[in-house]
Every structure is written in structure tokens, then in C-alpha cells.
Amino acid sequence: MLNPKGQQMKNPIQPDCCDTSGFAPEHLNQSCFCITLDRNELGRELDTAASEPGFHDRIAANQPHLFSNVPVFLPARALMAMQDIVAAIEQVAQIPSYKATVLGWAPPIAQHDLGPQGALMGYDFHLSDEAPKLIEVNTNAGGAFLNALLAQAQTLCCAGRVHVADDSHVAGFEAAVIAMFRAEWQRQRDAAPLRRIAIVDDAPQDQYLYPEFVLAQQTLARHGMDALICDPQTLTFRDGGLYFGDLLVDLVYNRLVDFTLSEPRHAALRAAYQASAVVVTPNPHTHALLAHKRNLTVLSDPVALAAIGVPPTLAARLQSIPQTRLVTPENAAALWQDRRQLFFKPVSGHGGKAVYRGDKLTKSVWVDITQADYVAQAMATPSTRMIQLDGVPTPRKVDLRLYTYAAHPLLVAARVYQGQTTNFRTPGGGFAPVLTV
């Protein structure tokens, strides 16, 4: 078997670790304990990609649970279903009546479509026996650049006895990402040259995924684009342009979680965006159209979809989105009674913050929820991946993230974790490559 670089993959580390009684993905996730990650290879890949010796060592010291040692197995049919759900959502998002509905609860800055479709969208899924369940849509989805390298540092699993589909997305990730940024630029600026991209986040060097910003910067540089990493407070809007010092910024790769650019420290970026002086991706319009959590109350409701004219065949492709309802004074009592089957999420939240499992709720937290803007989502139990910790089989939860651009898949990766939400603090957990079987 060849890895995504076309090189012969190494011999397995644990050739006899798998029970050979069945090779279904569900079985492999419970019985395969192969350690497939070659950490030395990953270290070399990361140092090379970052053009910085010791880059991997700093990640290992500061983010010890960023990468899991094991892969997650995914049925090919499930991946196809995930891709179809994404395509259906983005098709619905182009229906004028749907746009009018979801933009109705969006702020003024999100109303105007400047062209960009949203770089590196992230669609998060849990696996179930029936079909993948979409639990969240993200416009600032992190991890893609890290996961692309992680996938290239894997050894052969299960003694070569499991047929794993070739992952063309991993092999073509860099080219697809460069094409994506150029397409985003052209959708707003046509044939004008794209020269400089700013990767923007608050205090970027303090962000947990800062290493990814470095990888993105170096990827862009390899393709002739000047790229810089900066805090939005270092940007100025003057003379009809967005500047970092004396450098004019053409495009902002936006990693902020202030989705409406409403915080005072983001004033320069907000002003430049509103004046169409810089291309921003993903931008407030993209978030309002695709990722606002309240949108799921429409996408998961067949009656609401029918009311805005979504064709039945298209609505049927969204059936595996868990039912999601806005928490209101009128339904609060009923939702409290049903809370053990629900997850509660703030409509403008991110990263699992202020998210609560209904069966863990206290009455005091429930009062806070009913006084804020929350949605209640039907519980979609995550699948599990068994790993070995100190020789003991140990279960871990799994989220799957499909990275896309304009509904086209760029990469699929997994997050292995313990607890209520993904947290990158789990021994044995972290980002994990996905092997499609």
C-alpha cells in the first residue's frame, strides 16, 4: 500500500493486534489497537512544513494530546452520506426563501453577499447505526492543515489485511487549498492579483492551534503568496485599504470566533470588510447562511422546510440532522422534562463552550439557559474507538469532521476524546486520521 505521497508504507508496528474474525469498520474501531502514527515521521513532516527545526518538539511539549496514535475507521457508505448531507445543506442555503428566513435573525453586517463562499468549512458528525448525524456546522473549523500532515505520517494498519480506500483528498489537499483561496479572491476581485493574505485571530500565538497558522502561512508562501499571522488589533483601515504596518492586506483568512466582527478590538477589520476594502473568508454572511446554530431549527424540521419551498427530495437528504429547537418561554417546561435526551447549545457559541448535556443540567444552569439564546438538540450519541492505555483497552468518543469548500470535500478527520465535548486534554486522544473501509 502507498501513502498519500506515493511512497510504500512501513510495516505495521503491531502485526497481530487485530481480531481477524471481522473487518467491518465498526468491528475494527473496537478491536484494532494498531499504533499507526510514526511520530518521528510526523516530526520530520512538521519541521519541514513549518520551515522551523524543533517545531514538532514544541508542539509535543505544549500540546501533548493534539495527536492520537490510532486511526478511526469509517465505512465508505458513511463518508458518502456525510458528503451528501453537506451538499444538501449548501443547496438549501441557495434557496431565496431559506436565505430570507435565516438572514432574518442575522445582524446587518451579515446581510450582503460579497461573493466568497467560506474557506475550509467544517461539518461535524457523530456516527450512528442508521446514518451519520450532523451535530454542528463551523465556519472557523480548525485542524485541517495539521490533519493533512498527520495522515501522511501513518504506518500500515492491521498487517495489510484490511482494504483501505486510497484517500485522494489527503494527496491533493495542498493544491485544493491553494485553489480555494484563489477562488475566494476571484469571487470578489475577479482577475486582480492576489498578493498578500493575513491569517487573523486574537492573540494568535496564544491560540491552541497556533501551529496550524504556521503551516497555513508556509503553504501559502510555497505558492507565491506573502502570508502573515496577526492579531486584528495590529491592523489599520486607512486610505481605502486594510494594512498591517505598511503592508496592504488583500485577503483575510478569518479564524476569529467573533462571527459578526462586533467586538471593539475588531473595528479596523469590520470597517474594511464593510467597505469591501479587503476580502474576508469566512465572513459574517457565510456564518449567517450556513453556521448559525439557529439555522439547524429549520434544517432539522420537515414542516419548516416544506413551508419555505424546499423540494421533498432535497428535504429527505437532511433527515439525519438531529431535531433542533429554539429554547423559548413557551417550550421551556417541556424541554426540561425531556432534557435527558437533549444537548443545549448557545446559538452564537463555539468550541463546545457553555454547552450542556441535558442529563447533567442543574436547575440553576437551566435558569441561565432559559434567559439566554439557546437551542436544544436531540442527543446524537458519538461512536467509540477503543484504544490501549498502559495495556488496558479503554473507550474513547469520536467526532468526525468533514472539511469542505463550496460543498466539495477537502479532507475528513476525527477527534478522539473523553468527556462532554472535544477538548484535546484526553490521554490517548486528539486528532486522528480516518481510514475509509
JODAVEN-V682475 format. One record per residue. N is the residue number from 1. RES is the residue in three letters. PSI is psi in whole degrees, -180 to 180 (999 if undefined). D_CENTER is the distance of its C-alpha to the mean C-alpha in Angstrom with 1 decimal. Layout:
n=(N:N)
res=(RES:RES)
psi=(PSI:PSI)
d_center=(D_CENTER:D_CENTER)
This chain:
n=(1:2:3:4:5:6:7:8:9:10:11:12:13:14:15:16:17:18:19:20:21:22:23:24:25:26:27:28:29:30:31:32:33:34:35:36:37:38:39:40:41:42:43:44:45:46:47:48:49:50:51:52:53:54:55:56:57:58:59:60:61:62:63:64:65:66:67:68:69:70:71:72:73:74:75:76:77:78:79:80:81:82:83:84:85:86:87:88:89:90:91:92:93:94:95:96:97:98:99:100:101:102:103:104:105:106:107:108:109:110:111:112:113:114:115:116:117:118:119:120:121:122:123:124:125:126:127:128:129:130:131:132:133:134:135:136:137:138:139:140:141:142:143:144:145:146:147:148:149:150:151:152:153:154:155:156:157:158:159:160:161:162:163:164:165:166:167:168:169:170:171:172:173:174:175:176:177:178:179:180:181:182:183:184:185:186:187:188:189:190:191:192:193:194:195:196:197:198:199:200:201:202:203:204:205:206:207:208:209:210:211:212:213:214:215:216:217:218:219:220:221:222:223:224:225:226:227:228:229:230:231:232:233:234:235:236:237:238:239:240:241:242:243:244:245:246:247:248:249:250:251:252:253:254:255:256:257:258:259:260:261:262:263:264:265:266:267:268:269:270:271:272:273:274:275:276:277:278:279:280:281:282:283:284:285:286:287:288:289:290:291:292:293:294:295:296:297:298:299:300:301:302:303:304:305:306:307:308:309:310:311:312:313:314:315:316:317:318:319:320:321:322:323:324:325:326:327:328:329:330:331:332:333:334:335:336:337:338:339:340:341:342:343:344:345:346:347:348:349:350:351:352:353:354:355:356:357:358:359:360:361:362:363:364:365:366:367:368:369:370:371:372:373:374:375:376:377:378:379:380:381:382:383:384:385:386:387:388:389:390:391:392:393:394:395:396:397:398:399:400:401:402:403:404:405:406:407:408:409:410:411:412:413:414:415:416:417:418:419:420:421:422:423:424:425:426:427:428:429:430:431:432:433:434:435:436:437)
res=(MET:LEU:ASN:PRO:LYS:GLY:GLN:GLN:MET:LYS:ASN:PRO:ILE:GLN:PRO:ASP:CYS:CYS:ASP:THR:SER:GLY:PHE:ALA:PRO:GLU:HIS:LEU:ASN:GLN:SER:CYS:PHE:CYS:ILE:THR:LEU:ASP:ARG:ASN:GLU:LEU:GLY:ARG:GLU:LEU:ASP:THR:ALA:ALA:SER:GLU:PRO:GLY:PHE:HIS:ASP:ARG:ILE:ALA:ALA:ASN:GLN:PRO:HIS:LEU:PHE:SER:ASN:VAL:PRO:VAL:PHE:LEU:PRO:ALA:ARG:ALA:LEU:MET:ALA:MET:GLN:ASP:ILE:VAL:ALA:ALA:ILE:GLU:GLN:VAL:ALA:GLN:ILE:PRO:SER:TYR:LYS:ALA:THR:VAL:LEU:GLY:TRP:ALA:PRO:PRO:ILE:ALA:GLN:HIS:ASP:LEU:GLY:PRO:GLN:GLY:ALA:LEU:MET:GLY:TYR:ASP:PHE:HIS:LEU:SER:ASP:GLU:ALA:PRO:LYS:LEU:ILE:GLU:VAL:ASN:THR:ASN:ALA:GLY:GLY:ALA:PHE:LEU:ASN:ALA:LEU:LEU:ALA:GLN:ALA:GLN:THR:LEU:CYS:CYS:ALA:GLY:ARG:VAL:HIS:VAL:ALA:ASP:ASP:SER:HIS:VAL:ALA:GLY:PHE:GLU:ALA:ALA:VAL:ILE:ALA:MET:PHE:ARG:ALA:GLU:TRP:GLN:ARG:GLN:ARG:ASP:ALA:ALA:PRO:LEU:ARG:ARG:ILE:ALA:ILE:VAL:ASP:ASP:ALA:PRO:GLN:ASP:GLN:TYR:LEU:TYR:PRO:GLU:PHE:VAL:LEU:ALA:GLN:GLN:THR:LEU:ALA:ARG:HIS:GLY:MET:ASP:ALA:LEU:ILE:CYS:ASP:PRO:GLN:THR:LEU:THR:PHE:ARG:ASP:GLY:GLY:LEU:TYR:PHE:GLY:ASP:LEU:LEU:VAL:ASP:LEU:VAL:TYR:ASN:ARG:LEU:VAL:ASP:PHE:THR:LEU:SER:GLU:PRO:ARG:HIS:ALA:ALA:LEU:ARG:ALA:ALA:TYR:GLN:ALA:SER:ALA:VAL:VAL:VAL:THR:PRO:ASN:PRO:HIS:THR:HIS:ALA:LEU:LEU:ALA:HIS:LYS:ARG:ASN:LEU:THR:VAL:LEU:SER:ASP:PRO:VAL:ALA:LEU:ALA:ALA:ILE:GLY:VAL:PRO:PRO:THR:LEU:ALA:ALA:ARG:LEU:GLN:SER:ILE:PRO:GLN:THR:ARG:LEU:VAL:THR:PRO:GLU:ASN:ALA:ALA:ALA:LEU:TRP:GLN:ASP:ARG:ARG:GLN:LEU:PHE:PHE:LYS:PRO:VAL:SER:GLY:HIS:GLY:GLY:LYS:ALA:VAL:TYR:ARG:GLY:ASP:LYS:LEU:THR:LYS:SER:VAL:TRP:VAL:ASP:ILE:THR:GLN:ALA:ASP:TYR:VAL:ALA:GLN:ALA:MET:ALA:THR:PRO:SER:THR:ARG:MET:ILE:GLN:LEU:ASP:GLY:VAL:PRO:THR:PRO:ARG:LYS:VAL:ASP:LEU:ARG:LEU:TYR:THR:TYR:ALA:ALA:HIS:PRO:LEU:LEU:VAL:ALA:ALA:ARG:VAL:TYR:GLN:GLY:GLN:THR:THR:ASN:PHE:ARG:THR:PRO:GLY:GLY:GLY:PHE:ALA:PRO:VAL:LEU:THR:VAL)
psi=(144:147:177:-16:0:11:152:129:152:168:152:149:-34:82:-21:24:-18:137:123:10:-14:144:24:146:-40:-39:-44:-37:-20:-22:-14:118:21:133:104:-14:120:97:-29:-43:-42:-41:-43:-43:-45:-44:-40:-46:-34:-8:42:100:138:1:-46:-38:-38:-37:-46:-35:-40:-27:68:-19:30:-35:131:155:-15:155:165:133:135:126:139:-35:-33:-40:-42:-39:-41:-46:-36:-38:-44:-47:-39:-43:-47:-23:-44:-38:-13:-4:125:-40:-33:-45:-46:-37:-54:-30:-13:-24:16:153:168:-37:-22:-3:-36:132:111:-5:-50:146:-9:106:136:60:151:121:119:134:151:144:143:173:-31:-52:160:140:120:122:-20:153:134:135:-10:41:122:161:-11:-47:-38:-43:-32:-41:-38:-41:-24:-8:33:144:166:136:149:39:27:10:-9:127:117:130:142:134:92:-22:-41:-47:-35:13:-50:-45:-40:-38:-42:-44:-37:-49:-39:-39:-42:-42:-48:-29:-21:-25:4:-122:5:147:138:116:-39:131:134:126:113:128:159:130:61:-36:-16:-5:144:-37:25:-40:-32:-36:-39:-43:-42:-43:-46:-35:-46:-40:-37:-20:26:13:128:127:138:155:125:158:140:-23:-14:-2:149:146:112:155:34:18:165:126:144:102:-124:6:125:128:128:-46:138:120:104:115:13:151:7:87:-19:7:38:-14:142:-36:-9:18:-42:-44:-42:-47:-42:-40:-46:-28:3:34:-11:148:127:128:129:157:175:-33:-43:-44:-45:-37:-35:-32:-8:130:-25:-24:-30:-22:-25:-49:-26:5:104:-35:-44:-40:-43:-38:-28:12:21:125:143:-38:-34:-43:-35:-27:-7:9:-22:9:121:141:131:131:145:134:122:164:-31:-34:3:-43:-43:-40:-37:-41:-35:10:-30:-16:14:156:137:127:138:140:-27:21:177:156:24:11:138:30:139:134:134:-35:-6:0:140:163:-32:-40:-37:-38:-43:-41:-45:-17:0:-174:107:155:153:121:133:138:128:97:129:153:173:154:123:132:173:125:116:39:2:122:129:130:145:149:160:128:148:136:124:114:134:164:126:41:2:133:137:-35:149:137:168:158:124:130:173:144:-164:-40:166:138:-11:31:9:122:128:-7:-166:-171:142:143:153:125:117:124:999)
d_center=(28.3:26.7:23.5:21.3:23.9:26.6:28.1:29.7:27.6:29.5:31.3:29.6:30.0:30.9:32.6:33.9:31.1:30.2:32.3:33.4:34.3:31.1:28.2:26.0:22.4:23.0:26.0:24.4:21.7:24.7:27.2:25.8:25.9:25.7:24.5:22.9:21.5:24.1:23.5:26.2:24.7:21.3:23.3:25.1:22.1:20.4:23.8:24.4:21.2:21.5:25.2:25.9:27.9:26.9:23.3:22.2:24.9:23.6:20.1:22.0:24.1:21.7:18.6:20.4:17.8:14.8:15.6:17.0:20.2:19.6:17.7:16.4:18.3:17.0:19.6:19.6:20.4:17.3:15.1:17.4:17.0:13.2:13.8:16.6:14.9:12.5:15.7:17.6:15.5:15.6:19.3:20.1:18.6:21.3:24.1:26.2:26.9:23.3:22.6:25.7:24.6:21.1:22.4:25.2:23.4:21.7:23.6:25.7:23.5:20.9:23.7:24.3:22.4:22.9:21.4:17.9:15.3:12.1:10.9:7.6:6.3:3.2:5.7:6.3:9.9:12.9:15.7:19.1:22.5:22.6:19.2:15.4:14.7:11.9:11.3:8.9:7.5:5.8:7.6:7.0:3.5:5.5:7.1:7.6:11.2:11.9:10.9:13.0:15.9:15.5:16.0:19.1:20.7:21.3:24.8:26.1:25.5:28.2:31.1:30.0:30.9:27.6:26.8:23.2:22.1:21.8:18.2:18.9:15.3:15.5:19.0:18.2:14.9:16.8:19.0:16.3:14.5:18.0:18.9:15.9:17.0:20.5:19.9:18.3:21.4:23.8:22.6:24.0:26.5:27.8:29.6:29.7:28.8:25.4:26.5:24.5:20.8:19.9:16.7:17.0:16.1:18.6:20.5:18.1:20.1:19.7:15.9:14.7:12.5:15.4:16.1:13.0:14.7:17.9:16.5:15.3:18.7:20.6:18.9:19.9:23.3:24.0:23.9:26.3:24.2:25.0:21.9:22.1:20.0:21.3:21.4:21.9:25.3:26.6:26.3:29.2:29.9:33.3:35.5:33.0:30.1:27.4:28.6:27.7:31.2:33.1:30.1:29.1:25.3:24.5:20.7:18.3:14.7:13.7:11.6:13.7:13.0:16.3:15.1:18.7:20.0:22.7:23.3:26.5:25.1:23.0:26.1:26.6:23.2:23.7:27.2:26.3:23.5:26.0:28.7:26.5:27.5:24.1:21.2:18.1:14.6:12.6:15.5:16.9:17.9:14.5:13.1:16.3:16.3:12.9:11.1:14.1:14.4:18.0:17.2:16.5:20.2:21.1:18.8:19.9:23.5:25.7:28.5:26.5:25.1:28.7:30.0:28.0:29.1:26.2:28.0:28.3:27.0:23.7:23.4:24.1:20.8:19.0:21.1:18.5:16.6:18.1:20.8:19.7:22.5:23.1:25.2:28.6:32.1:33.2:30.8:30.4:33.1:31.9:28.3:29.9:31.9:28.9:26.6:26.5:24.6:22.1:19.1:19.5:16.8:17.7:17.1:16.0:14.3:11.1:10.0:12.4:15.3:18.4:17.0:19.9:20.9:23.9:26.1:25.7:26.6:29.8:31.9:31.5:27.7:28.2:30.5:27.8:25.3:28.0:28.8:25.3:22.8:21.0:19.8:20.8:18.7:20.5:19.6:17.5:18.4:16.0:17.6:19.1:19.5:22.9:23.3:26.4:27.1:30.6:31.5:30.6:28.2:25.6:22.9:19.3:16.6:13.6:10.1:8.7:5.3:6.6:5.9:8.8:11.5:14.2:13.2:13.8:11.7:11.1:9.9:9.2:8.9:9.8:10.1:13.8:15.3:18.2:18.8:17.4:13.8:11.7:13.7:14.3:17.9:18.7:21.4:20.4:16.7:13.7:11.4:13.3:13.9:14.1:17.6:18.3:21.8)
